[in-house]
């Protein structure tokens, strides 16, 4: 049996097990199984790898996309530049890290971009945010990263620094934070939504709920909105390709 899985904490929000289980059934991959492996701390990964010897690949989610890196034997060039890993290939006990979030985000974003989407606000600074920032740089889109704690050295700004002028200029706003994720679905990032317009594109990496309060506020103001489901599907298929490289 070839085992694959997801590490993170918590994992109740994850779509991975359902997605891969259905994929294996549809494609009649009877020798494959996908499981959830919640880790209380990233150091528990060492024990997991010792206990489950048939693991062929792992997906990585919150909060370990950055802290998992020291546990890897090698890392893909793009993942190294980004500083975050969401996919681990396991071959003969050797762990290689990759970042497929960037592929999922770029392919999901590109069809929605318009010529006026030249500046962006990136809400959150975690592992997923780093992949988003990498894609924005690649596409030549300027951006500011918004966090709860301002860090001028990193170029981060606080939410209370977002004013009308900044919102009007930043016609692409991407939520990379967990704010609004199930089960806390009544929450939304603290930005002044009243300054949004039909020129704005709001992209939320969250997919559950399907329409977050963040996206709901955008729709009220005529903005184009997109959740993270397609990004996750693309990313999952990219993971599968990496796990099965001969």
C-alpha positions in Angstrom: 0.0 0.0 0.0 1.3 3.4 -1.0 0.5 6.0 1.7 0.2 9.7 1.3 -0.9 12.3 3.8 -1.3 15.8 5.2 0.5 17.2 8.2 -0.6 20.4 10.0 -2.6 21.5 13.0 -5.6 21.6 13.1 -6.7 19.5 10.1 -10.5 19.7 10.5 -10.7 22.3 7.7 -8.8 20.2 5.2 -10.2 19.0 1.9 -7.2 16.8 1.1 -8.4 13.4 2.4 -11.8 13.6 0.7 -10.2 14.8 -2.5 -7.5 12.1 -2.8 -9.8 9.3 -1.6 -12.3 10.2 -4.4 -9.4 10.5 -6.8 -8.1 7.0 -5.9 -11.6 5.5 -6.3 -12.2 7.2 -9.6 -8.9 6.2 -11.0 -9.0 2.7 -9.5 -5.8 3.2 -7.6 -6.5 0.5 -5.1 -3.0 0.4 -3.7 -3.1 4.0 -2.6 -4.4 5.7 0.6 -4.4 9.2 1.9 -4.5 10.0 5.6 -4.5 13.0 7.9 -1.6 13.3 10.4 -2.2 16.2 12.8 1.1 17.1 14.6 1.0 19.0 17.9 4.5 20.2 17.0 6.7 20.0 13.9 9.2 17.9 15.9 6.6 15.1 15.8 7.3 14.6 12.1 10.4 12.5 13.0 8.4 10.0 14.9 5.7 9.9 12.2 8.3 9.0 9.6 9.7 6.2 11.8 6.3 4.8 12.6 4.8 4.8 9.0 7.4 3.4 6.7 5.2 3.3 3.6 4.8 7.0 3.2 5.5 8.2 -0.3 4.5 11.8 0.0 3.2 14.5 2.4 1.3 17.7 1.9 2.0 20.4 4.4 -0.4 23.0 5.7 -0.8 25.6 8.5 1.3 26.2 10.6 4.3 24.1 9.4 5.0 25.3 5.8 8.1 27.2 7.1 9.1 25.2 10.1 9.2 21.9 8.2 12.2 23.0 6.1 15.0 22.0 8.6 13.6 18.5 8.6 14.1 18.1 4.8 17.1 16.6 3.1 16.8 18.9 0.1 14.6 21.6 -1.2 13.5 22.7 -4.7 14.9 26.0 -5.9 11.6 27.9 -6.0 10.5 26.6 -2.6 13.9 27.8 -1.2 13.4 31.3 -2.6 9.9 31.4 -1.2 10.9 30.1 2.1 7.9 27.7 2.5 7.1 24.1 1.6 3.7 22.6 1.1 4.7 19.3 -0.6 7.2 16.7 0.4 8.4 13.9 -1.8 9.7 10.8 0.1 12.0 8.5 -1.9 14.0 5.8 -0.1 13.7 7.8 3.2 14.9 11.0 1.6 12.7 14.1 2.0 12.6 16.7 -0.8 10.5 19.9 -0.3 8.5 21.7 -3.0 6.1 24.6 -3.2 3.0 24.0 -5.3 1.0 26.8 -3.8 2.6 29.1 -6.3 1.4 27.1 -9.2 -2.1 26.8 -7.9 -2.3 30.5 -7.1 -0.8 31.7 -10.4 -3.0 29.5 -12.6 -6.1 30.4 -10.6 -5.4 34.2 -10.6 -4.2 34.7 -14.2 -7.6 34.4 -16.0 -9.0 37.2 -13.7 -6.3 39.7 -14.1 -7.0 43.0 -15.9 -4.5 45.7 -17.0 -5.4 47.9 -14.0 -4.5 45.2 -11.5 -1.0 46.7 -11.0 -0.9 47.0 -7.2 -1.9 44.6 -4.5 -2.5 44.2 -0.8 -1.5 40.8 0.6 -3.2 40.1 3.9 -1.1 37.9 6.1 2.6 36.9 6.1 2.7 33.1 6.6 3.8 30.3 4.3 0.9 30.7 1.8 1.5 34.5 1.7 5.1 33.9 0.7 4.1 31.8 -2.3 1.6 34.6 -3.3 4.3 37.2 -2.9 6.6 35.2 -5.2 3.9 35.0 -7.9 3.2 38.7 -7.7 6.8 39.5 -8.1 7.0 37.2 -11.1 4.0 38.9 -12.7 5.4 42.4 -12.0 2.6 43.4 -9.6 3.6 45.7 -6.8 2.3 44.8 -3.3 2.3 45.6 0.4 2.0 42.9 3.0 -0.5 43.6 5.8 -0.1 42.1 9.2 -1.3 42.7 12.8 2.1 43.8 13.8 4.0 46.4 11.7 7.5 45.5 10.7 9.2 48.2 8.7 12.3 46.0 8.2 10.2 43.5 6.4 8.1 46.1 4.6 5.0 45.0 6.4 2.2 47.5 7.4 -0.6 47.2 9.9 -4.3 46.9 9.1 -4.9 50.3 10.7 -2.6 51.9 8.1 -5.0 51.0 5.2 -6.7 54.2 4.2 -9.0 55.2 1.3 -6.1 56.1 -1.0 -4.4 52.7 -0.5 -7.5 50.7 -1.1 -8.3 52.6 -4.2 -4.8 52.1 -5.6 -4.6 48.5 -4.6 -7.2 46.9 -7.0 -6.0 43.4 -6.1 -6.5 42.3 -2.5 -5.5 38.7 -1.5 -6.4 37.2 1.9 -3.7 34.8 2.9 -4.7 34.8 6.6 -7.0 32.3 8.3 -9.4 35.0 9.2 -12.9 33.9 8.1 -12.0 30.2 7.9 -14.5 27.6 9.2 -15.6 27.5 12.0 -15.1 31.2 12.6 -17.0 32.2 9.5 -18.4 35.5 10.8 -14.9 37.0 10.9 -13.3 39.1 8.1 -10.0 40.9 7.7 -10.1 44.5 9.1 -9.9 46.6 6.0 -12.1 49.5 4.9 -14.4 47.7 2.5 -16.4 50.8 1.8 -13.6 52.0 -0.6 -13.8 49.0 -2.8 -15.2 49.3 -6.4 -16.0 47.3 -9.5 -12.3 47.6 -10.4 -11.3 45.5 -7.5 -10.4 41.8 -7.5 -10.6 40.0 -4.1 -8.9 36.6 -3.9 -9.4 34.5 -0.7 -7.1 31.5 -0.2 -9.9 30.1 2.1 -12.4 27.8 0.4 -14.5 26.9 3.4 -16.9 28.6 3.6 -17.2 28.9 -0.2 -18.1 32.6 0.2 -16.3 34.2 3.2 -17.3 37.5 4.7 -14.2 39.0 3.0 -15.6 38.0 -0.4 -19.2 38.9 0.5 -18.1 42.5 1.3 -16.4 42.6 -2.1 -19.5 41.5 -3.9 -21.5 44.2 -2.2 -19.2 46.8 -3.7 -19.3 45.3 -7.2 -15.8 43.7 -7.0 -14.8 40.4 -8.7 -14.2 37.7 -6.2 -12.5 34.2 -6.1 -12.1 31.7 -3.4 -9.2 29.2 -2.9 -10.9 26.0 -4.1 -9.5 25.9 -7.6 -6.1 26.8 -6.3 -6.2 23.9 -3.9 -7.3 21.5 -6.7 -4.4 22.6 -8.9 -2.0 22.4 -6.1 -3.2 18.9 -5.1 -2.7 17.6 -8.7 0.8 19.1 -8.8 1.6 17.4 -5.5 0.4 14.1 -7.0 2.8 14.6 -10.0 5.7 15.2 -7.7 5.0 12.2 -5.5 4.9 9.9 -8.5 8.0 11.0 -10.3 9.9 7.8 -11.1 
